[in-house]
Amino acid sequence: MKYYIEITLLPAIEIPIYFLWEKVYQQIHLALVEVQDGEGKVHIGASLPEYDAKQHKLGSKLRLLSSSINDLENLKIQKWLSRLTDYIHVSTIRNVPEKIQGYAFFKRIQTKSSNARLARRKAKRDGVSVEEALRVLNKRKEQTSKAPYIRMKSQSTDKRYRLMIGYEEAEQKSNIESFTTYGLSSKTPIPIF
């Protein structure tokens, strides 16, 4: 990763930061969908330099990184975020500094949700009653996460969901550069600076 764009969210009294994250990241996601290659791979990763798992906060900065300056130019991020210019600052494309602190993964965390939700899915899938499916699942401990998240809205189903983002330090950089359409990856570490 050699180049990056930094987006700074500028919350106001009437516009809280979580609302800005929702609006900004929805546009980032749509932009990354547009720049997928023929195999559905995205070559732009996201970094959250102010991420704080202990306080469950994402901070106010987002970096989009790539090994190719062309990838960042083709993203046309200014166009995607044009409606939000009063509430954000977008930098020009910059070089990643020579001195970095290390590498880390920013990855999506997906828990198995509540037993009630899983029981509805199991009942539908297996053709059993919800009560029967719930009896089977009640032995299972529900999984939860306190990871920071961004509220998102599915463009296909119109349903809202939490995009939970985890952070994990990495030993070293990788030659693999593959990210999701959220700019997240559990295989490609991002330089931290």
C-alpha positions as CSV (number, residue, x, y, z in Angstrom):
1,M,0.0,0.0,0.0
2,K,1.7,3.2,-1.2
3,Y,-1.1,5.8,-1.5
4,Y,-4.0,6.9,0.5
5,I,-6.9,9.4,0.8
6,E,-7.9,10.6,4.2
7,I,-11.5,11.5,5.0
8,T,-12.2,13.5,8.2
9,L,-15.7,13.6,9.6
10,L,-16.7,17.0,11.0
11,P,-19.6,16.4,13.4
12,A,-21.8,19.3,14.5
13,I,-24.3,19.7,17.3
14,E,-27.2,18.9,15.0
15,I,-25.3,16.2,13.1
16,P,-23.7,13.5,15.4
17,I,-20.7,11.5,14.3
18,Y,-22.6,8.2,14.2
19,F,-25.0,9.7,11.6
20,L,-22.1,11.0,9.5
21,W,-20.4,7.5,9.6
22,E,-23.6,6.0,8.3
23,K,-23.9,8.4,5.4
24,V,-20.2,8.4,4.5
25,Y,-19.7,4.7,4.7
26,Q,-22.8,4.0,2.7
27,Q,-21.3,6.1,-0.1
28,I,-17.8,4.5,0.3
29,H,-19.4,1.0,0.0
30,L,-21.2,2.0,-3.2
31,A,-18.0,3.5,-4.7
32,L,-16.1,0.3,-3.9
33,V,-18.8,-1.8,-5.5
34,E,-18.3,0.3,-8.7
35,V,-14.5,-0.3,-8.8
36,Q,-14.5,-4.1,-8.4
37,D,-12.5,-5.9,-11.0
38,G,-13.8,-8.7,-13.2
39,E,-13.3,-11.2,-10.4
40,G,-15.2,-9.1,-7.8
41,K,-12.1,-8.1,-6.0
42,V,-11.5,-4.6,-4.6
43,H,-7.9,-3.3,-4.5
44,I,-8.7,-0.4,-2.0
45,G,-8.6,-1.0,1.7
46,A,-10.0,1.0,4.6
47,S,-8.1,2.0,7.7
48,L,-9.5,3.7,10.9
49,P,-6.5,5.5,12.5
50,E,-8.5,6.5,15.6
51,Y,-10.2,3.1,16.1
52,D,-10.6,2.4,19.9
53,A,-12.0,-1.0,20.7
54,K,-12.1,-0.4,24.5
55,Q,-14.3,2.7,24.1
56,H,-16.2,1.2,21.1
57,K,-15.4,4.1,18.9
58,L,-14.3,4.4,15.3
59,G,-13.0,8.0,15.7
60,S,-13.4,10.6,13.1
61,K,-10.9,9.6,10.3
62,L,-11.1,7.1,7.5
63,R,-8.2,6.3,5.2
64,L,-8.6,4.6,1.8
65,L,-5.4,2.9,0.8
66,S,-4.1,1.3,-2.4
67,S,-0.9,0.3,-4.1
68,S,-2.0,2.0,-7.2
69,I,-2.6,5.8,-7.5
70,N,-4.9,4.9,-10.5
71,D,-7.2,2.8,-8.2
72,L,-7.7,5.8,-5.9
73,E,-8.3,8.2,-8.8
74,N,-10.8,5.8,-10.4
75,L,-12.7,5.7,-7.2
76,K,-13.8,9.3,-7.7
77,I,-14.5,9.7,-4.0
78,Q,-15.2,13.4,-4.3
79,K,-18.1,12.7,-6.5
80,W,-19.5,10.0,-4.2
81,L,-19.2,12.3,-1.2
82,S,-20.3,15.5,-2.9
83,R,-23.6,15.7,-0.8
84,L,-21.6,15.7,2.4
85,T,-19.0,18.4,1.8
86,D,-20.2,20.5,4.7
87,Y,-19.6,17.7,7.1
88,I,-16.4,16.1,5.9
89,H,-12.9,17.0,4.6
90,V,-11.3,14.8,1.9
91,S,-7.6,15.1,1.3
92,T,-5.8,14.7,-2.0
93,I,-4.0,11.5,-2.8
94,R,-0.9,11.2,-0.6
95,N,2.0,8.9,-0.2
96,V,2.0,6.5,2.7
97,P,4.9,7.6,5.0
98,E,8.1,5.6,5.0
99,K,8.0,5.2,8.8
100,I,4.9,3.3,9.9
101,Q,3.9,1.9,13.3
102,G,3.1,-1.6,11.8
103,Y,0.3,-3.4,10.1
104,A,-3.2,-4.4,11.1
105,F,-6.3,-6.0,9.8
106,F,-9.6,-4.1,9.7
107,K,-12.2,-6.8,9.2
108,R,-15.9,-7.3,9.4
109,I,-17.2,-9.2,12.4
110,Q,-20.4,-11.1,11.9
111,T,-21.9,-12.9,14.9
112,K,-24.4,-15.6,14.7
113,S,-27.0,-13.3,16.1
114,S,-29.8,-14.1,18.6
115,N,-31.3,-17.6,19.1
116,A,-34.8,-16.3,18.2
117,R,-33.6,-15.0,14.8
118,L,-31.7,-18.3,14.2
119,A,-34.8,-20.3,15.2
120,R,-36.9,-18.5,12.6
121,R,-34.3,-19.2,9.9
122,K,-33.9,-22.8,11.0
123,A,-37.7,-23.3,11.0
124,K,-38.0,-22.0,7.5
125,R,-35.0,-23.9,6.2
126,D,-35.9,-27.3,7.9
127,G,-39.7,-27.0,7.7
128,V,-40.2,-27.3,11.4
129,S,-42.1,-25.0,13.9
130,V,-40.3,-22.0,15.3
131,E,-40.9,-23.4,18.8
132,E,-39.2,-26.7,17.9
133,A,-36.2,-24.9,16.3
134,L,-35.9,-22.7,19.4
135,R,-35.9,-25.8,21.7
136,V,-32.9,-27.1,19.8
137,L,-31.1,-23.7,19.8
138,N,-31.7,-22.8,23.4
139,K,-28.7,-25.0,24.4
140,R,-26.5,-22.7,22.3
141,K,-24.9,-19.7,23.9
142,E,-25.7,-16.5,21.9
143,Q,-22.8,-14.7,20.4
144,T,-22.4,-11.0,20.8
145,S,-19.8,-8.4,20.0
146,K,-18.9,-5.1,21.4
147,A,-17.0,-4.0,18.4
148,P,-17.5,-0.5,17.0
149,Y,-20.1,-0.5,14.2
150,I,-21.7,1.6,11.5
151,R,-25.4,1.4,10.8
152,M,-25.9,0.5,7.1
153,K,-28.9,0.0,4.9
154,S,-29.0,-2.8,2.3
155,Q,-29.7,-1.5,-1.2
156,S,-31.2,-4.8,-2.3
157,T,-33.5,-5.6,0.7
158,D,-33.9,-2.1,2.2
159,K,-33.1,-3.6,5.7
160,R,-30.8,-2.0,8.2
161,Y,-27.9,-3.8,9.7
162,R,-24.7,-3.2,11.8
163,L,-21.4,-3.3,10.0
164,M,-19.2,-4.3,12.9
165,I,-15.5,-3.6,12.4
166,G,-12.8,-5.5,14.2
167,Y,-9.1,-4.6,14.5
168,E,-6.2,-7.1,14.8
169,E,-2.5,-6.3,14.7
170,A,-0.6,-8.2,11.9
171,E,3.0,-9.5,11.9
172,Q,3.9,-8.1,8.5
173,K,2.6,-6.9,5.2
174,S,1.2,-9.3,2.7
175,N,1.4,-9.5,-1.1
176,I,-2.3,-10.4,-1.2
177,E,-4.4,-7.3,-1.9
178,S,-8.0,-8.2,-1.7
179,F,-10.7,-6.3,0.1
180,T,-14.5,-6.5,0.4
181,T,-16.8,-3.8,-0.9
182,Y,-16.5,-2.3,2.6
183,G,-12.7,-2.0,2.2
184,L,-12.2,-4.6,4.9
185,S,-10.1,-7.8,4.9
186,S,-9.0,-10.5,7.2
187,K,-6.2,-11.5,4.8
188,T,-4.7,-8.1,3.7
189,P,-3.1,-6.0,6.5
190,I,-3.1,-2.2,6.2
191,P,-0.1,0.0,7.2
192,I,-0.7,1.9,10.5
193,F,0.6,5.4,10.7
